[in-house]
Amino acid sequence: MALVWKLLRQHISIPQFVGFFFANLVGMLIILLGVQFYTDTQSVYTSEDSFMKEDYLIINKEVNTIGSIVGSSTSFSKSEIEELQQQPFVEKLGAFTASSFDVYAGFDIEGFVRFSTDMFFESVPDEFVDVHAGEWDYTEGDQKIPIILPRNYLDLYNFGYAQSRNMPTLSEGILGSIRLSIVIRGNGFRDNYEGRIVGFSNRLNTILVPQAFMQWANDYYSSGRQGDATRLILQVNNPTDENITRYLKEHNYLTDEDKLDASKTTFILRVIVGIVMGVGLIISVLAFYILMLSVYLLVQKNSSKLENLLLVGYSPARVSMPYQILTIGLNVLVFVLAFVVLIIIRQQYLGLFETFFPNMETPSMLIAVVVGVGLLLLVSVLNVIAVRSKVVSIWKRKD
């Protein structure tokens, strides 16, 4: 082993390995930075509505003066829903289901605040709601109902009702920890339930409950009476598709333009990050090629001496090991240094993010670590195989 190391030191090309080191460092840093930056920016877009994806759109029909006078319907017919579902930009479609019974709700925090009001419920298919398992379940007979509230309802209470009545304001944490007292009446029944708030939404201007509860409650409290859908929720494959805007305009369908713009921004961000990571991957591949070329030249310079070592009884594995250790060591050094630089860069842009988004949740770096370790293992394995195959070719040549 010592003889092989001496041969290695005699013919090693420092500029070649320095070139590989920096090229591989840049390539891995670009890939890891792209992964981490995308993860961090996703938290900006989804931290408030983590239970709804950004490629979901909510649409309804336009309500105008003439339509109100002549009594035109604002609900979607079966044919309109089928036509919309057949559009190429629609991946999934679901209808909002409204409650056909009376709902009265309130909460009472002794010595703090008491509030009660008439309410309404709506639901969408559960596949459109991403809530932790167990938090969005309902079984017939349960007295607890999971609820998602619009965040602007809380704002109206805090900045309107509470201030005008000289009452204390409520945070999301406080309201999420209390239980709502809910009374449901209909079809000759009157029952009490406990509401459990599992989230607040900026994208949903409705009080959302699980689809299972809505179907059961409509059957039980209104004998299955259910109106036509007045709002639809869509999952689109490309929010930047101009066909979406064109189709909605042609059919006088409305959606929240801010949410459509946010979806477009998220999609564009994914494309940009994908391009950047692609560039980083190309640089990493070129760096791998530089390393392989350097090792091949090093082995070639020592081919006659390595052949003598093989002739005197050294195995190809022992002859290959110093070269393999060298390449793996360089890869590990690149990985460590890339993460140090990544942490420094991340601290800089996170400080800027927190200035504009003070309530932003900072994600972990687990995904970037997994990607980095995966690249390290992949490149190292390929290096080991390539070096071993080169030495084996010399070993076979001696025969």
DAVEN-V36214 format. One record per backbone hydrogen bond with DSSP energy under -1.0 kcal/mol. NH is the residue of the N-H (numbers start at 0). CO is the residue of the C=O. If there is no record, write none. Layout:
# DAVEN-V36214
<<NH	CO> <NH	CO>>
This chain:
# DAVEN-V36214
<<4	0> <5	1> <6	2> <7	3> <8	4> <9	5> <10	6> <16	12> <17	13> <18	14> <19	15> <20	16> <21	17> <22	18> <23	19> <24	20> <25	21> <26	22> <27	23> <28	24> <29	25> <30	26> <31	27> <32	28> <33	29> <34	30> <35	31> <36	32> <37	33> <38	34> <39	35> <40	36> <41	37> <42	38> <44	40> <45	41> <46	42> <51	48> <55	52> <56	233> <58	231> <59	253> <61	251> <67	63> <68	64> <69	65> <71	66> <75	228> <80	76> <81	77> <82	78> <83	79> <84	80> <85	81> <86	83> <89	86> <90	234> <91	234> <93	232> <95	230> <96	122> <98	120> <101	184> <103	182> <104	116> <105	180> <106	114> <108	112> <111	108> <112	108> <114	106> <116	104> <118	102> <121	206> <122	96> <127	124> <128	125> <129	50> <134	131> <141	138> <144	193> <146	195> <147	207> <148	198> <150	200> <154	150> <155	151> <156	152> <157	153> <158	154> <159	155> <160	155> <161	156> <163	159> <164	160> <166	161> <174	170> <175	171> <179	194> <180	105> <181	192> <182	103> <183	190> <184	101> <185	188> <188	185> <190	183> <192	181> <193	142> <194	179> <195	144> <197	146> <200	148> <207	147> <208	121> <213	209> <214	210> <215	211> <216	212> <217	213> <218	214> <219	215> <220	216> <221	217> <223	217> <224	221> <231	58> <232	93> <233	56> <234	91> <235	54> <236	88> <240	237> <243	240> <245	241> <246	242> <247	243> <248	244> <249	245> <250	246> <251	248> <252	247> <253	59> <259	255> <260	256> <261	257> <262	258> <263	259> <264	260> <265	261> <266	262> <267	263> <268	264> <269	265> <270	266> <271	267> <272	268> <273	269> <274	270> <275	271> <276	272> <277	273> <278	274> <279	275> <280	276> <281	277> <282	278> <283	279> <284	280> <285	281> <286	282> <287	283> <288	284> <289	285> <290	286> <291	287> <292	288> <293	289> <294	290> <295	291> <296	292> <297	293> <298	294> <299	295> <300	296> <301	297> <302	299> <305	301> <306	302> <307	303> <308	304> <309	305> <310	306> <311	307> <313	308> <318	314> <319	315> <320	316> <323	319> <324	320> <325	321> <326	322> <327	323> <328	324> <329	325> <330	326> <331	327> <332	328> <333	329> <334	330> <335	331> <336	332> <337	333> <338	334> <339	335> <340	336> <341	337> <342	338> <343	339> <344	340> <345	341> <346	342> <347	343> <348	344> <349	345> <350	346> <351	347> <352	348> <353	349> <355	351> <356	352> <359	356> <368	364> <369	365> <370	366> <371	367> <372	368> <373	369> <374	370> <375	371> <376	372> <377	373> <378	374> <379	375> <380	376> <381	377> <382	378> <383	379> <384	380> <385	381> <386	382> <387	383> <388	384> <389	385> <390	386> <391	387> <392	388> <393	389> <394	390> <395	391> <396	392> <397	393>>
